[in-house]
Amino acid sequence: MMPFSKDPNPRESDRYCSYCFRKGSLCYQGNDLKEFQKVCYKKMVENGNNKLIAKIFSYLIRFAPRWKK
């Protein structure tokens, strides 16, 4: 989960970052948490983030409102 203070774009939701929530809905429509974590990790590393930090943030995704059951 990206800290909202680090979000480079205006957010549309008070629960999700601008990468997860656009145009009134969640961007990832699937239900596979592991797949979503892999996609996010890969994108964070491509954007120049440290691999350890990317791994930690990818793990924290499971605590986002979208994935709570």
C-alpha positions, -999 to 999 in steps of 0.1 A, spaced: 0 0 0 14 33 -11 14 61 15 -11 86 3 14 114 10 36 99 -17 8 96 -43 19 117 -73 -16 121 -88 -48 135 -74 -69 107 -57 -105 101 -64 -110 80 -33 -101 84 3 -95 46 6 -73 39 -25 -43 55 -42 -45 70 -77 -29 38 -92 -56 15 -77 -87 37 -82 -95 56 -114 -126 68 -131 -148 57 -103 -137 21 -100 -108 -2 -90 -83 -7 -118 -76 -44 -110 -108 -63 -116 -95 -98 -108 -98 -117 -75 -63 -131 -73 -43 -113 -45 -10 -131 -53 -12 -121 -90 -20 -85 -81 10 -84 -57 33 -97 -84 21 -71 -109 26 -43 -83 60 -56 -73 72 -57 -109 59 -22 -116 75 -8 -85 109 -22 -94 105 -10 -130 99 25 -116 132 24 -97 121 14 -62 144 -7 -40 135 -44 -43 132 -48 -6 108 -18 -2 88 -31 -32 85 -65 -15 73 -49 17 47 -27 0 36 -57 -21 30 -77 11 11 -49 27 -14 -49 -2 -32 -78 15 -44 -53 42 -60 -29 18 -98 -26 20 -102 -43 -14 -87 -76 -1 -103 -78 34 -129 -104 38 
